[in-house]
Amino acid sequence: MDRLEAMSILVASAEAGSFSAAGRQLGVPLPTVSRKVAELEAHLNTRLLVRSTRKLSLTQAGLAYIAACKRILEQVDEAESQASGEYTVPRGILTMTAPIVFGRLHVIPVVNEFLASFAQISVQLMLSDHTVNIVDEHIDLAVRIGMLPDSTLIATKVGEIRPVVCGSPEYFAAHGVPKTPGDLADHMCVTYTALASGMTWIFNPRGKAPKSVRPYCRLKINTAEAAIDAAIASVGVTNVLSYQVARAVAAGKLKLILEDYEPDPIPVHLVHTGQAILPLKLRRFMEFAASRLRKSLAADLAKVSAPKSGPKPKK
C-alpha cells in the first residue's frame, strides 16, 4: 500500500464529503477510492470515516489522523518543491567552508556580492583552518589551499599563493637582512604554528634540492594574523603565506626576503563532491566565484611581487 497516496485520497474524501466527489476531483475511479481508504483503515486497525448514503463524517480517530495527514502531505510537498527547485531556480542554503584568513580576505567579499545578486540563496560559511570532510559534514563547497589528495572530489583551480618570509623594514634596519636560510639562525623569528610545515621552515633554492630550516623562534603563535602583527611590530621574521601579508607588503609595513629560496607556489581550489546533477545554487556560485577569486588572488600576488630592477631604457 502506498500510504502517501492513501492519505491524499482520505483527505480529499473528507474534504469533498463523499468518495464519488473525491474520485472526480482526483481523477480516480470510485472503487479505487473506497478500496484505498479501507486499506488504510485496515492498516491502522481503526475506523476513520463513518459512511452514510448522503455524506462521509470523521470519527474521533479520523479527525486527529486527518490533521496529521495534512501536515505530513504539506511537508512532503514543501520538501519536493525545495529539492526540485534547486535544479530549476537558484535557491536554497549553500553550505561552504574556507580557511579563516583566506575566508575573511577573499571569500566573504565574493559571498557578499553573490548574495546581493541571488536573493533566493542563503549562505552558511564555516571558517576553519582544519580540513573539514565535506561529505560527512554535508557541505556543498570547500576552499582548499595546497596539493589535493587523490579522491572522488571535483576541484576547480582558482589561483596560487606563495610561502613567504618577511619582516618589518625597521627590524631589518636594526638587525640586517638575511641573505640565505642559514642566516636565520642569527635572527629572531616568529612561527605561525598552524602552517602545514609547523616549526620547520621549508626552502627550495632554485636548481637545488629542497632544504628545511628549524629557526630559533622566541614567539610561537597559532594564528597567522597574530604572527603578522608581531612581525609588523618588529618582534622578528615570520614565515606565512603571500595572501596573508599582501596588504601589509603593499603598505610598506613588511618586506619580503629570501625570495630566491621560496618553495613552489601552492594551488588554491574550489572543491565539491561532484554530484551527477549539481544544484543550481552551487553551479551559480562556482560560475560567480571562480573568476572573482582568480582576480583577487592575482592582485595579491602582484602586491608581493616587486618589479625587478634593470637597466634604464636609453633615451
C-alpha positions in Angstrom: 0.0 0.0 0.0 1.2 3.5 -0.9 0.5 5.3 2.3 1.1 8.8 1.0 -1.4 8.1 -1.9 -3.9 6.6 0.6 -3.5 9.7 2.9 -4.1 12.0 -0.1 -7.3 10.1 -1.0 -8.5 10.1 2.6 -8.0 13.9 2.9 -9.7 14.5 -0.4 -12.6 12.3 0.6 -13.1 14.0 3.9 -12.9 17.5 2.4 -15.2 16.6 -0.6 -17.7 14.8 1.7 -18.0 11.7 -0.5 -16.0 9.1 -2.2 -17.5 9.9 -5.6 -16.7 13.6 -5.3 -13.1 12.8 -4.2 -12.8 10.4 -7.2 -13.9 13.1 -9.6 -11.6 15.6 -8.1 -8.6 13.3 -8.2 -9.4 11.5 -11.4 -9.6 8.2 -9.6 -12.3 5.5 -10.1 -14.8 5.3 -7.2 -14.0 1.7 -6.4 -10.3 2.6 -6.1 -11.1 5.5 -3.7 -13.2 3.2 -1.5 -10.5 0.5 -1.5 -7.6 2.8 -0.7 -9.4 4.2 2.4 -10.4 0.7 3.5 -6.8 -0.5 3.2 -5.6 2.5 5.3 -8.2 1.8 8.0 -7.2 -1.9 8.0 -3.5 -0.9 8.3 -4.4 1.4 11.3 -6.9 -1.1 12.7 -9.4 1.7 13.3 -12.3 3.3 11.6 -11.6 6.8 10.3 -14.8 7.6 8.4 -18.5 7.0 9.0 -20.1 6.2 5.7 -23.8 7.1 5.0 -25.9 7.4 1.9 -25.7 11.2 2.0 -22.1 12.0 3.2 -19.0 11.0 5.0 -18.2 12.1 8.5 -15.0 11.6 10.5 -14.6 9.6 13.7 -12.7 11.0 16.6 -9.6 9.0 15.4 -10.3 10.2 11.9 -10.2 13.9 13.0 -6.8 13.5 14.6 -5.4 11.4 11.8 -6.7 13.7 9.0 -4.9 16.7 10.7 -1.7 14.7 10.9 -2.1 13.6 7.3 -2.4 17.2 6.1 0.8 18.2 8.0 2.7 15.3 6.5 1.5 15.9 3.0 2.3 19.6 3.2 5.8 18.8 4.5 6.3 16.3 1.6 5.1 18.9 -0.9 7.4 21.5 0.5 10.4 19.2 0.6 9.8 18.1 -3.0 9.4 21.7 -4.1 12.6 22.8 -2.4 14.6 19.8 -3.8 13.4 20.1 -7.4 13.6 23.9 -7.2 17.3 23.8 -6.6 17.8 22.3 -10.1 15.4 24.8 -11.9 15.8 28.0 -9.9 18.9 29.0 -7.9 17.7 29.0 -4.4 18.2 27.3 -1.0 21.0 27.2 1.5 24.6 26.9 0.2 27.0 25.5 2.8 30.7 26.3 2.5 34.0 26.1 4.3 37.2 28.0 3.9 40.4 28.8 5.9 40.0 31.6 8.4 42.1 34.4 7.0 41.6 33.4 3.4 37.9 33.3 4.0 37.9 36.8 5.6 40.0 38.4 2.9 38.8 36.7 -0.2 35.7 34.5 0.2 33.5 36.8 2.3 33.7 39.7 -0.2 32.6 37.3 -3.0 29.8 35.9 -0.9 28.5 39.3 0.0 28.4 40.2 -3.7 26.8 36.9 -4.6 24.0 37.3 -2.0 23.2 40.7 -3.5 22.7 39.1 -6.9 20.8 36.0 -5.9 18.0 36.9 -3.5 16.7 33.3 -3.0 20.0 31.8 -1.9 21.4 31.9 1.6 25.0 31.0 2.5 26.2 29.2 5.6 30.0 29.7 5.8 32.2 27.9 8.2 35.8 29.4 8.6 38.3 26.9 9.9 42.0 26.2 9.4 41.2 22.5 9.9 40.3 20.4 6.9 36.6 19.6 7.0 35.2 16.5 5.5 32.6 17.9 3.1 31.0 14.5 2.6 30.5 13.7 6.2 29.5 17.3 7.1 27.1 17.7 4.2 29.0 20.7 2.9 28.4 21.9 -0.7 31.7 23.6 -1.4 35.1 24.0 0.2 38.1 26.2 -0.5 41.3 24.1 -0.3 44.8 25.5 -0.1 47.6 23.1 -1.0 48.0 20.0 -3.1 44.9 17.8 -3.2 45.0 14.1 -2.4 43.5 11.7 -4.9 39.8 11.5 -4.3 36.4 11.5 -6.0 36.0 15.2 -5.2 35.9 17.6 -8.1 38.3 20.6 -8.0 38.5 23.9 -9.8 41.7 25.8 -9.6 41.3 29.5 -8.9 44.9 30.6 -8.4 48.1 30.2 -6.4 49.8 31.6 -3.3 53.4 31.8 -2.3 55.0 30.7 1.0 57.0 33.8 2.0 59.4 35.0 4.7 59.1 38.6 5.8 59.8 41.2 8.4 59.4 44.9 9.1 61.8 47.4 7.5 62.6 48.7 11.0 63.6 45.2 12.1 65.9 44.7 9.1 67.4 48.2 9.6 68.3 47.2 13.2 69.4 43.6 12.6 70.3 43.3 8.9 68.7 41.3 6.1 69.2 37.5 6.0 70.7 36.6 2.6 70.3 32.8 2.9 68.1 30.5 5.0 71.1 29.7 7.2 71.3 33.3 8.2 68.0 33.0 10.1 70.0 31.4 12.9 71.2 34.8 13.8 67.8 36.4 13.8 64.7 36.5 16.0 61.8 34.6 14.4 58.0 34.3 14.8 56.5 31.0 13.9 52.9 30.6 12.8 52.4 27.1 14.2 49.3 26.2 12.2 51.2 26.3 8.9 51.5 22.9 7.3 55.2 22.8 7.9 54.8 23.7 11.5 58.0 24.6 13.3 60.1 23.7 10.3 60.6 26.3 7.5 60.9 24.8 4.0 63.1 26.4 1.4 63.6 25.4 -2.2 66.8 27.0 -3.7 66.5 27.3 -7.4 68.1 24.4 -9.1 68.8 22.7 -5.8 67.1 20.2 -3.6 64.6 21.5 -1.0 66.1 22.4 2.3 64.4 22.6 5.7 65.4 25.0 8.5 64.3 25.0 12.1 65.0 28.5 13.3 65.0 29.5 16.9 61.7 31.2 17.5 61.2 33.3 20.5 57.5 33.7 19.7 55.2 30.8 18.6 51.6 31.8 17.6 48.7 29.7 16.4 47.1 32.3 14.1 48.6 34.0 11.0 47.2 37.4 11.8 48.9 37.4 15.2 52.2 36.3 13.7 52.0 39.1 11.1 51.1 41.7 13.7 54.2 40.6 15.7 56.4 40.9 12.6 55.0 44.4 11.8 55.9 45.3 15.4 59.5 44.2 14.7 59.5 41.2 17.0 61.2 39.2 14.3 61.0 37.5 10.9 58.0 35.3 10.1 57.0 32.6 7.6 53.4 32.9 6.3 51.5 32.8 3.0 51.5 35.6 0.4 47.8 36.4 0.6 48.1 36.9 4.4 50.7 39.7 4.0 49.8 41.2 0.6 48.2 44.3 2.1 51.0 44.8 4.7 53.7 44.5 2.0 51.9 46.9 -0.3 51.6 49.4 2.5 55.3 49.1 3.3 54.8 47.6 6.7 56.5 44.3 5.8 59.3 43.4 3.4 59.8 40.0 1.7 63.2 38.3 1.9 64.7 35.1 0.6 62.5 35.1 -2.4 65.0 33.1 -4.4 64.6 30.3 -1.8 60.8 30.1 -1.8 59.1 26.7 -2.3 56.9 26.2 -5.3 53.7 28.2 -5.3 50.7 26.5 -3.6 47.5 26.0 -5.6 44.0 27.1 -4.4 41.0 25.1 -5.4 37.2 25.2 -5.1 36.2 21.6 -4.2 32.8 19.9 -4.3 31.5 16.3 -4.2 30.7 16.1 -7.9 27.1 15.1 -7.9 25.7 13.9 -11.2 23.5 17.0 -11.4 24.7 20.0 -9.5 22.1 22.1 -7.8 21.8 25.5 -9.5 22.8 27.3 -6.2 26.2 25.6 -6.4 26.6 25.9 -10.1 25.8 29.6 -10.0 28.2 30.2 -7.1 31.0 28.3 -8.9 30.5 30.4 -12.0 30.2 33.6 -10.0 33.1 33.0 -7.6 35.8 31.4 -9.7 36.6 34.4 -11.9 36.5 36.8 -8.9 38.8 34.7 -6.8 41.2 34.3 -9.7 41.3 38.1 -10.0 41.7 38.8 -6.3 44.5 36.2 -5.9 46.3 37.6 -8.9 46.1 41.0 -7.4 47.5 39.7 -4.1 50.5 38.1 -6.0 51.1 41.4 -7.8 51.3 43.2 -4.4 54.0 40.9 -3.2 55.9 40.7 -6.5 58.1 43.8 -6.6 59.2 44.8 -10.1 62.7 43.7 -10.9 65.2 46.5 -11.3 67.0 46.6 -14.6 68.9 48.9 -16.8 67.2 52.2 -17.6 65.9 52.5 -21.1 68.0 54.6 -23.4 66.6 57.9 -24.4 
